[in-house]
Amino acid sequence: MDQEQLANLLCKIPNGVFNLLYLGRRDRKDSQMLNAKLQFLCKIVEKQSIPIEQETIERTREQLEFLATAFGGDYVPLDYVEDFTIQGPGGTLPVRLYKPVDTDNPLPVLVYFHGGGFIRGSINSHDGVCRRLAKTGGFAVMSVEYRLAPESVFPAAVDDAYAALRWAQEYGAEKGLDTTRVAVGGDSSGGNLATVAAQDAKRNNTPQPAIQMLIYPITDAHFSAESHKTFSSGYFLTSERMNWYRDNYLTSSDDRDDPRASPFLTEDLEGLAPTLIMTAGFDPLRDEGEEYAQKLKQAGVPVGVIRYEGMLHSFASMNGFIKEADEALKTAAEAVSTAFKGIQ
């Protein structure tokens, strides 16, 4: 059985089968229990993983594209999807625009940045996520194919993210977008880029987005939060791989102290856009996301924090595998939609 066949089979097996399989043997940490289906997936990933010293950029990129197809769930049709390019600081940036309806009325837009550790991922890998957000929330989504490392190292990706936000705010009307209602969002490294874009807007005295929608974001490139130790291995995303991603993205260890790489280190967070931060219970990134939320709150930023206990990193992209993925994206879409409605 090849990987694709195995993935299709796993998606079809009812949750109850996995619950029985791990009856009395579920992983427990921090007073929470790992989802049985995800526990089984962890074992498969662990057996099939290769030593990090044998890993290649090409292989890890292909792997993410495969996982997106295998576990992403059913295709979500939309009335309007368009690929085009915008001007970025390093040249043209491919983007994909999703609209829930094909209308001449200006739509609010979520500028979305995909995850992938800054070295992988694409508008294709997160096509399903963006389609679901647009359809559920009733707003447009502009997915950005920012430059990846190691071909383009820090700060190329964050420069692209801020440029994409500014394009939507300045030129979005050309594509039927409401330039007064622009949000930013992303998962993992994309969550990092989304909040850095908001911070850059503050630094450059340009309009804040309507909301920051951050799904298990990377906020501190030092990876020193307690959850990095608690979930360092055995839970899909390992600390070893995170370090490898980071070392391909940053040019030196000094970059970890740069607030544009580690937005948690930014001292003045006052006036940033309202924020939703969603974390996964069994994720090395969990604590740094929640600690960033607390720092935003202390600065007077309206913040909502939701921890999905029993979930792994990347769970929100596994719509064909676990129901919690749909629940998380629905919550995210509703938060963004509510923020748009609050802007007259």
ABEGO torsion letter per residue (X at the ends): XBAAAAAAAAAABBAAAAAAAABGABBBBGGBBBBAAAAAAAAAAAAABBBAAABBAAAAAAAAAAAAAAAAEBBBBBABBBBBBBBBAAEBBBBBBBBABBBABBBBBBBBBBBGGGABEBAAAAAAAAAAAAAAAGBBBBBBBBBBOAABBOAAAAAAAAAAAAAAAAAAAAAGBBAABBBBBEBEAAAAAAAAAAAAAAAAGBBBBABBBBBGBBABAAGABAAAAAAABGBGBBAAAAAAAAAAABABAAAAABAAABAAABABABGBBBBBBBBBAABAAAAAAAAAAAAAAAAGBBBBBBBBBGBBBGAAABAAABAAAAAAAAAAAAAAAAAAAABX
